[in-house]
Amino acid sequence: MLIAIAPAQAQQSGTDASALRVLSFNILQGGGNAANVGFSNQDFGGSRYDELASVILQSDADVIGIQEDDRSGRLLTALGKGWKRKGSIYSKYDLTLLLNENWMSVGRLRLPTGQSIVVVNCHWRPSDYGPFQVQDYLRQRGRVEDPVDFEQRILRSSDKTSGDRGYEQTLNALKPFLADQEMIVLTGDFNEPSHLDWTARSAEDGMDRWIDNPTETPLRFRIRWRGSRLLADAGLRDAYRSFYVDEVRHPGNTWTPSYPENSAGRRAYSDQVLDRIDMIYFAGPGLRLRSAAVLGESRDVAEIVRDGRWPSDHRAVLAVFDIAP
């Protein structure tokens, strides 16, 4: 079961007709047997689909952006009656698919009120992951002498501007709807941190993101990550960081739940970097954020906690919106 521990306003019932509950969830290798990275089906009673569906159903989500969806229909079956799927977007409401490319789906959601919302689900490429570039720099040099040069070096080495699963692919899909001032929700595993988290304040007072840092320098820096800045410049707001404005007290990390140190197929957990890379963004004059929460495995890391073993290597993110009539 899920245990709600966030503020009361963050846990409104999904039966509230005036609210839209949106979930973003990377389910890891389609929800199938991911024994190669420590998520064997035998550890979940023979299948992870029931646990993944339990997280979704007990969050009362109305629409979900699923990353790493295998589109086999097995998750849809586990969710039960009343659910629809177009591309990698799952919904209780009617949904028309507008665009379906590798790693991105765009759909138009029709609400019972007759209103529509554009839902975009994306999964940016994981290669050249910025925090790992930071680790490599610290391993080689031990400290940062020139913060400005360091930031630019990391931004260059981790840039995802062009190509499949890059910033431009998502922004180009959003532009016509932003221009028309439509209501838009963007879900995704962005495989990049947010400039709203890696701030000057978090560099001073935040957590050392490296689990077992062997260097003399904590992994906490001001880095204005390009992807999140481009989305903000386009007019999109980050739901979790809008609701929890204190990035030090509420880091909201979605990567990654803990695992045994010597898990096959995974880097040692002590060498992981903890971060918030799964987000929900929104835009449009008719959408008002009511609440946001991370769903995960313990009170230390999530506003909503699920009993039992967490079924993915990513935590999920929930945002609840009021919709203007």
N, C-alpha and C positions, 0 to 999 in steps of 0.2 A: 504494500500500500504506500501511497504518498502521504507524508506528514507535512502540512503547511506550517512554516515557521516565519514567513515574511509578515510585514505589517498587514493588518486586516484588509486594507483597501486593495492589496495586491492579490487577494484570493476571492474575487467575486465569482459567483456561480456562473457556469457556462449557460445556464438557462435564462440569464438576463438578456432579453431581446434587444436591448440598446447597446450591448457590448459585442465586440468581435475579439475572439481569443486566437492569437496567432502563435504557432510554435515553430521553432527551427531546430532540426535534429539531424546530426550525422550519425547514421545507424551502423557504420562500419561494414564494409564489404557486403552491402545489400541485406544485412541481417542474417546471412548464412553462417556456415561453419568457418570461423576465422581463427582456427587453431594455430595458424602460422604466426599470429601476433597475440596469442594468449587468450583468445576468446573461443575456446572449443565448445561445440554444441553440448558435449557431455557435462560441461559445467553449468548448463542451464536446463537440465532435465531433458536434453535431446534436441532443443531448438531455442534460439534467442528470440524468435518472432513473438512469442507470448509475452515475454518481458518487455520488449520494445513497444508492443501494442498497449501493455499495461501502463507504461509511462505516458503514452499519448492519451489514452482514454481517461486516465485519472487526472490529467491536467485540464480536462474539459476543453481542449482545443477545438476550434471550428475549422481551422485551415492550417496545414502544415507544409513547410518546405523541407523535403527530405534530401539530404546529401548522401551520396553513395547508395542510392536506391538501385536495386537490380531490375526493377520494373517487371518482376516475375509474377506479381499478383499475390504473393504469399503474405506480405504485410497487410495488404488490403483485405485479404480473407481473415487474418487475425483480428483486424479492427472490427469486423462484423458488419451488419446491415447499416445502411444509411450513409456510407462513405463512398466517395467518388475519387477518381484519380485521373489527372491529365498531365502527362510528362512526369515530372518529379514533385508535383503539387497534389496534395490530398485535401479533400474538402467535404464538409457536410452539406455545402450549398452547391448550386449549379455552377459549373466552371467551364468556360470556353477556352480552348488552347489557342493562343495567338502566335506563339513562337516556341519551338522545341529544338534546341541545339545541344551538342555535347556539353554536358555540365551546366546547362542553364535552361529553365523553362519559364515562359511568361503566359499567364492566364488572366482571364477576366472573371471575377467572382460576382455572382448575382445574389444579392441579399434578399430576404423575404420582403423587405420594404420596397423593393424595386430598384434600389441603388446598386451601383457596381463599384468594385475596387479592383485595381490592377495588382496582381500578385506576381512577383518575380523571385525565383529561387535560383541561386548560383553557387558554384563551388570553384573558387579561384585555385590556381595550380599551387602545389606545395613546394615546388622546386625553389632553391635559393631562399629558404625560409630565414627571414631577417634575424630572429633571436639566435639561431644557430650561427649566423655570421658574427654576431656579437660574441658568442662563446669562443669562436675560433680566434677572434682578435685578442680577447683576454688571455687565452691560452698562450698565444705567441708573445704577447707584450706585457701581460700582467696588470697594466694600468692604462688609462687614457690620459695622454698629455694635452691634446688639443680637442676639446669637445666638439667644436664646429667641424673640423676636418673629419673627426670620427663619425659624426652623424651623416655627413655627405657620403662618406665611404660606404657606410651600411646601406643607405638609401640606394646608391648606385648598384651595389652587389645584389640587392634583393628586389629590384624593380620588376613589376609585372604589368607594365603599361600596355604592351601590345601582345598580339597573338591569342591563341586559344586559351580561354580561362583567365584572361587578363582584365585590367581595369576598364579598358576601352570597350571590350565586348559588353560588359554590364552597362556602362554608361550610355552606349549607343542604343541599347534596348530601352533604356529609361527615358531618353531625351524627348521623344514625342509625347509621352504621357505627362512628363514634367511641364512641357510647354503648354499643354492643355489644362494644366492645374488639376489633374485628376487625383483622386485618392490612390496612393501607392503604398504597398508594403513590400519590402525587399528582405528576404531571408537568405542566409548563407553560412557556409564555412568559408571564411575569407582567407584562411591560411596566412594571415598577416595581423599584427596587433593594430591597435587604434592609437592615433595621436592624442586622443582624449584620456588614455591610460598612461602613456609614457610621457608624462608631463614633468616640468621642472619641480613641482611639488613631490611627485612620486619618486623622482630621482634623489630627492633629499630625504624623504620620510617613508617611502614605500618599502615593500618587501624585496629581498634578494630573490629574484625569480629562478635562479639556478639552485636546484635542490641541494646539491652538495658542492658548493663552489670551491675549487682548489686554488683559486687565485686570491690576490689581496684586495681585489676590487669587487664590491657587490654588483650584481647584474641588475642595475636600475639606472636608466639614463633618460634624458629628454630626447626623444626621437619623434619627429613629425612625419609619421608614416604616410606615404603618398596616397595609398588607396582610400583610407578613411577621410583624408583631407579632400580628395576629389569628390567623394560622395557628399561631404558636408558643403563644399563649394557649389555643388549642383542643387542644393536645397533639401537634402535628406537629413533627418535627425536619427541619432542612435537611441533606440528605445531604452535599453538598460542604463546607459550613461545619463540619459535625460531624467530617469526616475531616481537613480542612485548617483547623485552628482559628485560625491566624494570618492575619488578613485583610489585613495589610500585605505579608507575604511571598508570600501566595497569593491575589491578588485574584480569580482565577477568572473574569475578564471573558468574557462570551459575546457581548456587543454591543460593537463589530462588527469583523469582519475589515477590514483596510485595502483601499482602492480608489483609483483615480486621482482626483486632486483635482477635476477638472472632469467627473466622470461625470454623464451626463444623468439627470435624475429623482431625484437625490440631493443632499442638502446637501453642501457642500464637506467633504472628510474632515477638514481642519484644524479645522472647527467641530463635529466630533462629540464626544460625551461617551462615554467608555468605561465599561462597567458590567457587572455580573452580573445579568441579568434572566431567565435560563432556569435553572430549578431542578427538583430532585426532592426531595419531602418524603416522610416516612414516619411511620407510627405503628403501634402494636400490639405486644403482648408477645412475639409469635413472630418478629418481624423484628429481626435484628442486623446493623448496617452493617459490611460487610467493607472496602469501599473506595469511592472516588469519584474522578472525573477529568473534566476538560474535554477534548473532542476538537476539534482545530483545525488551523491551517495552519502553525504554527511552534513551535519550542521556547520561544520567548519568552512565548507566551500559552496554551499547552496542555500537559497532562500526556501526552496521546497525540496524535501528529502524523501527518497524512496527507500523503503526497507528492502533488504536483500542486495545481492550483488548487482552493481550497475552494469547494464548490458551493452555498453559501447565505450570506445576510447575517447569520446567527446561527451560532455554534459550538454543538456538541451537548454534552450532559452524560450521563455514565454513572455509575450506582451499582450496586454489587454487594452483595447481602444474603445472609446465612446465615439459614436458616429452621429454627426449632426443630421437632423431630419431634412 
